């Protein structure tokens, strides 16, 4: 009991004397993810059957909107990726990871933007490696130039010394 009181008193003393500071930092800003807006209206319209049993297309809502009846789930392709809305076409849309996209949806729409996220990340990694390599080369070049200047300064006093004229 005495130990707890003493340690608390020491902590308060250190805090009040300025030896201990509490520092707060701001967290990283939130990244805003683009998601399609929920649909508004009376209903999804006529659902058109597809070649997959239980999968229907809802062209009235969006040309790339699908309803899968067995799971009662809605899917939508927008911003070059798949989104899902559970139980209702009017719900919020949630982005799906590439590996979570059901097989019956894969290949239904063509990618518009070109490269996948994975390929874009790989390209960015390569670019960062190039920049790091260039930066290291520049630093090494500066260090070599500095060493050359130092060598020149050391050699310069020896070169400026003039031998006295020798008279016979």
DRENLUM-134951 format. One record per residue (C-alpha): residue in one letter; residue number from 0; y, x, z. Coordinates in pm, whole numbers, always signed. Each point is the difference from the previous one (the first is absolute). Example, Ala and Ser with C-alpha at 12.3 -4.5 7.8 and 13.67 -1.06 7.14 Angstrom:
BEGIN
ATOM rest  nr     py     px     pz
ATOM    A   0   -450  +1230   +780
ATOM    S   1   +344   +137    -66
***
This chain:
BEGIN
ATOM rest  nr     py     px     pz
ATOM    X   0     +0     +0     +0
ATOM    X   1   +241   +279    +91
ATOM    X   2    -89   +183   -322
ATOM    X   3    +93   -305   -209
ATOM    X   4   +337    -37   +175
ATOM    X   5    +76   +372    -34
ATOM    X   6    -93    +11   -369
ATOM    X   7   +210   -312    -68
ATOM    X   8   +295   +152   +184
ATOM    X   9    -32   +324   -199
ATOM    X  10    -17   -199   -326
ATOM    X  11   +314   -196    +89
ATOM    X  12   +179   +319   +104
ATOM    X  13    -88   +174   -330
ATOM    X  14   +102   -305   -200
ATOM    X  15   +335    -31   +178
ATOM    X  16    +76   +372    -20
ATOM    X  17    -27     -2   -376
ATOM    X  18   -307   +222    -18
ATOM    X  19   -197   -278   -159
ATOM    X  20   +145   -190   -293
ATOM    X  21   -137   -311   -164
ATOM    X  22    +45    +15   -375
ATOM    X  23    -53   -297   -228
ATOM    X  24    -28    +27   -374
ATOM    X  25     +2   -262   -267
ATOM    X  26   -331    -71   -165
ATOM    X  27    -47    +21   -371
ATOM    X  28   +154   -286   -195
ATOM    X  29   -235   -278    -97
ATOM    X  30   -120     +6   -358
ATOM    X  31    +62   -327   -175
ATOM    X  32   -303   -109   -198
ATOM    X  33    +66   -218   -301
ATOM    X  34   -205   -315    +12
ATOM    X  35    +23   -308   -215
ATOM    X  36   +166   -304   +150
ATOM    X  37   -214   -297   +101
ATOM    X  38    -24   -274   -259
ATOM    X  39   +198   -318    +52
ATOM    X  40    -77   -336   -149
ATOM    X  41   -231   -298     +9
ATOM    X  42   -324   +174    -82
ATOM    X  43   -170   +273   -194
ATOM    X  44    -48   -227   -301
ATOM    X  45   -320    -16   -202
ATOM    X  46   -240   +281    +81
ATOM    X  47   -170   +144   -306
ATOM    X  48   -357   +129    +39
ATOM    X  49    -75   +360    -92
ATOM    X  50   -321   +179    -99
ATOM    X  51    -73    +65   +371
ATOM    X  52   -153   -288   +195
ATOM    X  53   +248   -130   +258
ATOM    X  54   +297   +199   -136
ATOM    X  55   +285   -204   -142
ATOM    X  56   +325    +96   -164
ATOM    X  57   +325   -171   +107
ATOM    X  58   +233    +54   -298
ATOM    X  59   +258   -254   +125
ATOM    X  60    +70   +226   +298
ATOM    X  61    -22   +335   -177
ATOM    X  62   -191   +135   -301
ATOM    X  63   -173   +248   +233
ATOM    X  64    -83   -235   +287
ATOM    X  65   -363    -80    +87
ATOM    X  66   -179   -221   +251
ATOM    X  67   -349    +85   +124
ATOM    X  68   -150   -323   +131
ATOM    X  69   -304   +136   +193
ATOM    X  70   +227   +200   +233
ATOM    X  71   +301   -232    -33
ATOM    X  72   +223   +299    -84
ATOM    X  73   +287    +45   -242
ATOM    X  74    +65   +320   -194
ATOM    X  75   +303   +107   -193
ATOM    X  76    +74   +307   -211
ATOM    X  77   +363   +107    +35
ATOM    X  78   +193   +329    +21
ATOM    X  79   -300   +168   -161
ATOM    X  80   -237    -76   +291
ATOM    X  81   -205   -284   +144
ATOM    X  82   +113   -226   +284
ATOM    X  83   -188   -266   +191
ATOM    X  84   +102   -315   +184
ATOM    X  85   -249   -156   +236
ATOM    X  86    -76   -373     -4
ATOM    X  87   +316   -109   -185
ATOM    X  88   +182    +79   -322
ATOM    X  89   +327    -52   +193
ATOM    X  90    -78   +268   +260
ATOM    X  91   +140   +351    +29
ATOM    X  92   -154   +253   -237
ATOM    X  93   -167   +311   +142
ATOM    X  94    -54   +318   -201
ATOM    X  95   -361   +101    -55
ATOM    X  96   -129   +355     -9
ATOM    X  97   -160    +96   -329
ATOM    X  98   -344    +23   +162
ATOM    X  99    +36   -353   +145
ATOM    X 100    +62   -174   -332
ATOM    X 101   -308   -213    -73
ATOM    X 102   -207    +97   -304
ATOM    X 103    +54   -340   -160
ATOM    X 104   +376    +78    -20
ATOM    X 105    -22   +358   -123
ATOM    X 106    +89    +38   -365
ATOM    X 107   +160   -347    -27
ATOM    X 108   +351   +137    -54
ATOM    X 109   +130   +315   -163
ATOM    X 110   +205   +242   +205
ATOM    X 111   +356    -10   -120
ATOM    X 112   +157   +301   +171
ATOM    X 113   -255   +259   -105
ATOM    X 114   -121   +241   +267
ATOM    X 115   -173   -115   +315
ATOM    X 116   +136    +73   +347
ATOM    X 117   -266   +266    +46
ATOM    X 118    +99   +175   -323
ATOM    X 119   +368    -18    +92
ATOM    X 120    -73   +159   +339
ATOM    X 121   -204   +276   -164
ATOM    X 122   +287    +68   -242
ATOM    X 123   +247    +15   +289
ATOM    X 124   -228   +243   +188
ATOM    X 125    -17   +226   -307
ATOM    X 126   +379    -11    -34
ATOM    X 127    +46    +90   +368
ATOM    X 128   -239   +293    -39
ATOM    X 129   +202   +122   -298
ATOM    X 130   +324    -28   +197
ATOM    X 131   -154   +187   +295
ATOM    X 132   -124   +273   -232
ATOM    X 133   +344    +34   -161
ATOM    X 134   +170    +11   +339
ATOM    X 135   -237   +273   +122
ATOM    X 136    +61   +203   -316
ATOM    X 137   +376    -31    +46
ATOM    X 138    -29   +113   +363
ATOM    X 139   -213   +299   -102
ATOM    X 140   +249    +89   -273
ATOM    X 141   +287     -9   +254
ATOM    X 142   -199   +217   +240
ATOM    X 143    -68   +254   -277
ATOM    X 144   +368     +6    -95
ATOM    X 145    +94    +52   +366
ATOM    X 146   -247   +289    +29
ATOM    X 147   +139   +155   -321
ATOM    X 148   +356    -23   +138
ATOM    X 149   -110   +159   +329
ATOM    X 150   -176   +280   -189
ATOM    X 151   +309    +54   -214
ATOM    X 152   +224    +15   +310
ATOM    X 153   -228   +257   +161
ATOM    X 154     -6   +211   -313
ATOM    X 155   +375    -30    -65
ATOM    X 156   +126   +224   +287
ATOM    X 157   -233   +278   -111
ATOM    X 158   +121    -22   -357
ATOM    X 159   +369    +14    +95
ATOM    X 160    -32   +319   +201
ATOM    X 161   +151   +281   -200
ATOM    X 162   -113   +352    +53
ATOM    X 163   +289   +235    +71
ATOM    X 164    +97   +228   -284
ATOM    X 165   -162   +330    +39
ATOM    X 166   +226   +290    -90
ATOM    X 167   -152   +342    -58
***
